[in-house]
């Protein structure tokens, strides 16, 4: 008796993955084994970089706050220390946004903690 392989489901599974690899370079988009490996590696990169994105943005916010605070004669660490001491509940994301888009408000915060 011949082996039943359910080719309909197998083909659908392959088509689904090949559809996700559309736009990749050369054989990465249409050769099953290469496309499968590329797709799976892409998923691992995506998982890793969702974590790295948070680190990168925090570093960017710190740089922006530091640059803005130094305009008013304070270092980043001094500024954040005084914010914490006075229980100002603004996080780095908000502070960096104020430093970039609303310097007057940032100056008011610096003057408040001085």
LINGI-V464102 format. One record per run of one state. SS is the DSSP state (helix for helix, strand for strand, loop for the rest). FROM is the first residue (numbers start at 1). LEN is the number of residues. Records with the same first field share a line. If there is no record, write none. Layout:
# LINGI-V464102
SS: FROM-LEN + FROM-LEN
This chain:
# LINGI-V464102
loop: 1-6 + 21-5 + 29-3 + 71-5 + 86-6 + 102-1 + 114-1
helix: 7-14 + 26-3 + 32-39 + 76-10 + 92-10 + 103-11
